[in-house]
Amino acid sequence: MATICYEDLETGFRLAPVDKGRISTSHIMRWSAAVENWHRIHYDYRFATEHDKLPDVLINGSWKQHVLVQLVKDGLGAGGWLWKMKFRYKKMDIAGDSLRATAEVTDRQVVAGLGFVTLRILLLNQKDEVSTAGFAIGVVPLRGGPAVPYPFVKKPEYQDIRLPADD
């Protein structure tokens, strides 16, 4: 696998999307069990719809966060590092929804010999409605430059690199 470099990530570049397809109640229950989230809105249809007046069983917010992390991690490649991320849940996702994560480079800068890229991250359903939106900052090497240190640790030189304001 070729190393992804700063020069490959021009403003407007889109990372390969992560398409999770239709999310079933079995998917939701497996995630709930894995993270020990036993809130009934994630597995009990009657409780979710009758007691909490939700449209269906909800997809876990922590699973949606995981998909966005996967999107950026995979998109930056093995030599890149997801440094910061922030997002907002804008819409509920329910059992049966199909989900796709996308990211687009919105800003770039070189600091201390490393490339920092700001990404607009989105999670969309089958109707292309945004259910989760935010920003991430990734760190990648410059072509011919040093590798991104592992683990990546914040240094004083990076203090002015900030995530954009919420939309």
C-alpha atoms as a printed R data frame, in Angstrom:
    type eleno elety resid chain resno       x      y      z
1   ATOM     1    CA   MET     A     1   0.000  0.000  0.000
2   ATOM     2    CA   ALA     A     2   1.431  3.376 -1.035
3   ATOM     3    CA   THR     A     3   1.846  5.993  1.658
4   ATOM     4    CA   ILE     A     4  -0.631  8.854  1.390
5   ATOM     5    CA   CYS     A     5   1.215 12.167  1.481
6   ATOM     6    CA   TYR     A     6   0.186 15.737  2.105
7   ATOM     7    CA   GLU     A     7   0.635 16.549 -1.575
8   ATOM     8    CA   ASP     A     8  -2.037 13.927 -2.445
9   ATOM     9    CA   LEU     A     9  -4.692 15.676 -0.352
10  ATOM    10    CA   GLU     A    10  -5.537 18.941 -2.118
11  ATOM    11    CA   THR     A    11  -8.455 21.059 -0.906
12  ATOM    12    CA   GLY     A    12 -11.638 19.520 -2.303
13  ATOM    13    CA   PHE     A    13 -10.180 15.999 -2.389
14  ATOM    14    CA   ARG     A    14 -12.668 13.398 -1.177
15  ATOM    15    CA   LEU     A    15 -11.589 10.374  0.799
16  ATOM    16    CA   ALA     A    16 -13.024  7.039 -0.295
17  ATOM    17    CA   PRO     A    17 -16.429  6.736  1.392
18  ATOM    18    CA   VAL     A    18 -17.193  4.047  3.940
19  ATOM    19    CA   ASP     A    19 -20.496  2.405  3.054
20  ATOM    20    CA   LYS     A    20 -21.997  0.330  5.841
21  ATOM    21    CA   GLY     A    21 -25.183 -0.574  3.982
22  ATOM    22    CA   ARG     A    22 -28.436 -1.410  5.736
23  ATOM    23    CA   ILE     A    23 -28.057 -1.644  9.520
24  ATOM    24    CA   SER     A    24 -30.203 -4.379 11.022
25  ATOM    25    CA   THR     A    25 -31.358 -4.861 14.588
26  ATOM    26    CA   SER     A    26 -28.779 -7.686 14.795
27  ATOM    27    CA   HIS     A    27 -25.984 -5.220 13.941
28  ATOM    28    CA   ILE     A    28 -27.265 -2.798 16.578
29  ATOM    29    CA   MET     A    29 -27.562 -5.527 19.220
30  ATOM    30    CA   ARG     A    30 -24.049 -6.858 18.534
31  ATOM    31    CA   TRP     A    31 -22.585 -3.354 18.946
32  ATOM    32    CA   SER     A    32 -24.627 -2.791 22.116
33  ATOM    33    CA   ALA     A    33 -23.278 -6.034 23.554
34  ATOM    34    CA   ALA     A    34 -19.692 -5.247 22.536
35  ATOM    35    CA   VAL     A    35 -19.721 -1.860 24.265
36  ATOM    36    CA   GLU     A    36 -22.065 -2.970 27.050
37  ATOM    37    CA   ASN     A    37 -24.673 -0.346 26.252
38  ATOM    38    CA   TRP     A    38 -27.868 -1.960 27.504
39  ATOM    39    CA   HIS     A    39 -30.221  0.976 27.008
40  ATOM    40    CA   ARG     A    40 -33.431 -0.542 25.729
41  ATOM    41    CA   ILE     A    41 -33.803  1.974 22.882
42  ATOM    42    CA   HIS     A    42 -31.119 -0.048 21.058
43  ATOM    43    CA   TYR     A    43 -32.794 -3.465 21.204
44  ATOM    44    CA   ASP     A    44 -36.372 -3.323 22.530
45  ATOM    45    CA   TYR     A    45 -38.735 -2.152 19.789
46  ATOM    46    CA   ARG     A    46 -41.792 -1.820 22.051
47  ATOM    47    CA   PHE     A    47 -39.865  0.153 24.661
48  ATOM    48    CA   ALA     A    48 -38.297  2.418 22.033
49  ATOM    49    CA   THR     A    49 -41.549  3.128 20.192
50  ATOM    50    CA   GLU     A    50 -44.134  3.029 22.968
51  ATOM    51    CA   HIS     A    51 -42.286  4.211 26.055
52  ATOM    52    CA   ASP     A    52 -39.763  6.631 24.496
53  ATOM    53    CA   LYS     A    53 -41.956  7.482 21.472
54  ATOM    54    CA   LEU     A    54 -39.091  6.893 19.019
55  ATOM    55    CA   PRO     A    55 -39.716  5.829 15.414
56  ATOM    56    CA   ASP     A    56 -37.831  2.523 15.869
57  ATOM    57    CA   VAL     A    57 -34.811  1.028 17.611
58  ATOM    58    CA   LEU     A    58 -31.936  3.534 17.366
59  ATOM    59    CA   ILE     A    59 -28.476  2.956 15.948
60  ATOM    60    CA   ASN     A    60 -25.918  3.632 18.683
61  ATOM    61    CA   GLY     A    61 -24.177  7.007 18.629
62  ATOM    62    CA   SER     A    62 -20.910  5.332 19.592
63  ATOM    63    CA   TRP     A    63 -21.171  3.099 16.512
64  ATOM    64    CA   LYS     A    64 -21.681  6.162 14.309
65  ATOM    65    CA   GLN     A    65 -18.572  7.715 15.893
66  ATOM    66    CA   HIS     A    66 -16.653  4.521 15.139
67  ATOM    67    CA   VAL     A    67 -17.630  4.727 11.450
68  ATOM    68    CA   LEU     A    68 -16.325  8.305 11.212
69  ATOM    69    CA   VAL     A    69 -13.040  7.282 12.857
70  ATOM    70    CA   GLN     A    70 -12.748  4.363 10.414
71  ATOM    71    CA   LEU     A    71 -13.390  6.730  7.488
72  ATOM    72    CA   VAL     A    72 -10.552  9.091  8.444
73  ATOM    73    CA   LYS     A    73  -8.142  6.361  9.582
74  ATOM    74    CA   ASP     A    74  -8.568  4.404  6.364
75  ATOM    75    CA   GLY     A    75  -8.514  7.542  4.224
76  ATOM    76    CA   LEU     A    76  -5.207  8.764  5.669
77  ATOM    77    CA   GLY     A    77  -3.564  5.379  5.270
78  ATOM    78    CA   ALA     A    78  -1.116  3.533  7.467
79  ATOM    79    CA   GLY     A    79   1.292  6.487  7.548
80  ATOM    80    CA   GLY     A    80  -1.360  9.003  8.637
81  ATOM    81    CA   TRP     A    81  -2.815  9.838 12.014
82  ATOM    82    CA   LEU     A    82  -6.271 11.011 13.055
83  ATOM    83    CA   TRP     A    83  -5.420 13.802 15.484
84  ATOM    84    CA   LYS     A    84  -8.674 15.568 16.342
85  ATOM    85    CA   MET     A    85 -12.340 15.058 15.613
86  ATOM    86    CA   LYS     A    86 -15.582 16.718 16.600
87  ATOM    87    CA   PHE     A    87 -19.091 16.136 15.348
88  ATOM    88    CA   ARG     A    88 -22.766 16.566 16.139
89  ATOM    89    CA   TYR     A    89 -25.606 14.127 15.903
90  ATOM    90    CA   LYS     A    90 -28.160 15.962 13.770
91  ATOM    91    CA   LYS     A    91 -30.716 13.239 13.098
92  ATOM    92    CA   MET     A    92 -31.596  9.852 14.523
93  ATOM    93    CA   ASP     A    93 -30.628  6.761 12.565
94  ATOM    94    CA   ILE     A    94 -32.872  3.764 13.036
95  ATOM    95    CA   ALA     A    95 -32.828  0.049 12.307
96  ATOM    96    CA   GLY     A    96 -33.117 -0.466  8.571
97  ATOM    97    CA   ASP     A    97 -31.274  2.723  7.597
98  ATOM    98    CA   SER     A    98 -28.323  2.438  5.217
99  ATOM    99    CA   LEU     A    99 -25.357  4.565  6.244
100 ATOM   100    CA   ARG     A   100 -22.422  6.019  4.313
101 ATOM   101    CA   ALA     A   101 -19.582  8.152  5.684
102 ATOM   102    CA   THR     A   102 -17.844 10.771  3.529
103 ATOM   103    CA   ALA     A   103 -15.000 13.242  4.022
104 ATOM   104    CA   GLU     A   104 -13.643 16.164  2.028
105 ATOM   105    CA   VAL     A   105 -10.430 18.121  2.561
106 ATOM   106    CA   THR     A   106 -11.354 21.717  3.456
107 ATOM   107    CA   ASP     A   107  -8.002 23.100  4.616
108 ATOM   108    CA   ARG     A   108  -4.331 22.146  4.705
109 ATOM   109    CA   GLN     A   109  -1.180 23.422  6.296
110 ATOM   110    CA   VAL     A   110   2.399 22.373  6.908
111 ATOM   111    CA   VAL     A   111   3.665 22.744 10.465
112 ATOM   112    CA   ALA     A   112   6.997 21.506 11.788
113 ATOM   113    CA   GLY     A   113   7.610 19.342  8.715
114 ATOM   114    CA   LEU     A   114   4.250 17.510  8.818
115 ATOM   115    CA   GLY     A   115   1.087 17.948  6.763
116 ATOM   116    CA   PHE     A   116  -2.142 18.752  8.605
117 ATOM   117    CA   VAL     A   117  -5.414 18.343  6.712
118 ATOM   118    CA   THR     A   118  -8.833 19.440  7.897
119 ATOM   119    CA   LEU     A   119 -11.690 17.245  6.734
120 ATOM   120    CA   ARG     A   120 -15.421 17.883  6.648
121 ATOM   121    CA   ILE     A   121 -16.929 14.573  7.789
122 ATOM   122    CA   LEU     A   122 -20.510 13.449  7.225
123 ATOM   123    CA   LEU     A   123 -22.645 10.409  7.925
124 ATOM   124    CA   LEU     A   124 -25.571 10.128  5.516
125 ATOM   125    CA   ASN     A   125 -28.563  7.817  5.325
126 ATOM   126    CA   GLN     A   126 -30.124  6.181  2.272
127 ATOM   127    CA   LYS     A   127 -31.978  9.430  1.457
128 ATOM   128    CA   ASP     A   128 -28.682 11.389  1.533
129 ATOM   129    CA   GLU     A   129 -29.854 13.144  4.710
130 ATOM   130    CA   VAL     A   130 -27.016 14.151  7.030
131 ATOM   131    CA   SER     A   131 -27.413 12.468 10.393
132 ATOM   132    CA   THR     A   132 -23.971 13.276 11.806
133 ATOM   133    CA   ALA     A   133 -21.618 16.070 10.741
134 ATOM   134    CA   GLY     A   134 -18.357 17.557 11.885
135 ATOM   135    CA   PHE     A   135 -14.670 18.019 11.234
136 ATOM   136    CA   ALA     A   136 -11.475 16.065 11.707
137 ATOM   137    CA   ILE     A   137  -7.812 16.948 11.496
138 ATOM   138    CA   GLY     A   138  -5.428 14.353 10.179
139 ATOM   139    CA   VAL     A   139  -1.638 14.378 10.066
140 ATOM   140    CA   VAL     A   140   0.233 12.910  7.110
141 ATOM   141    CA   PRO     A   141   3.859 12.979  5.993
142 ATOM   142    CA   LEU     A   142   5.152 15.330  3.323
143 ATOM   143    CA   ARG     A   143   6.415 13.564  0.213
144 ATOM   144    CA   GLY     A   144  10.066 12.868  0.962
145 ATOM   145    CA   GLY     A   145   9.648 14.102  4.540
146 ATOM   146    CA   PRO     A   146   9.816 12.287  7.866
147 ATOM   147    CA   ALA     A   147   7.149  9.807  8.909
148 ATOM   148    CA   VAL     A   148   4.398 10.932 11.246
149 ATOM   149    CA   PRO     A   149   5.621  9.877 14.724
150 ATOM   150    CA   TYR     A   150   3.802  7.007 16.367
151 ATOM   151    CA   PRO     A   151   2.153  7.721 18.652
152 ATOM   152    CA   PHE     A   152   1.444 11.232 17.490
153 ATOM   153    CA   VAL     A   153   1.837 13.585 20.447
154 ATOM   154    CA   LYS     A   154   0.751 17.218 20.612
155 ATOM   155    CA   LYS     A   155   3.648 19.685 20.600
156 ATOM   156    CA   PRO     A   156   3.663 23.459 21.227
157 ATOM   157    CA   GLU     A   157   4.142 24.039 17.474
158 ATOM   158    CA   TYR     A   158   0.673 22.610 16.862
159 ATOM   159    CA   GLN     A   159  -1.220 24.838 19.323
160 ATOM   160    CA   ASP     A   160  -2.743 27.052 16.603
161 ATOM   161    CA   ILE     A   161  -4.145 24.135 14.597
162 ATOM   162    CA   ARG     A   162  -7.818 24.100 15.482
163 ATOM   163    CA   LEU     A   163 -10.961 22.444 14.292
164 ATOM   164    CA   PRO     A   164 -13.363 24.786 12.471
165 ATOM   165    CA   ALA     A   165 -16.352 26.255 14.285
166 ATOM   166    CA   ASP     A   166 -19.548 24.221 14.175
167 ATOM   167    CA   ASP     A   167 -21.790 24.649 11.208
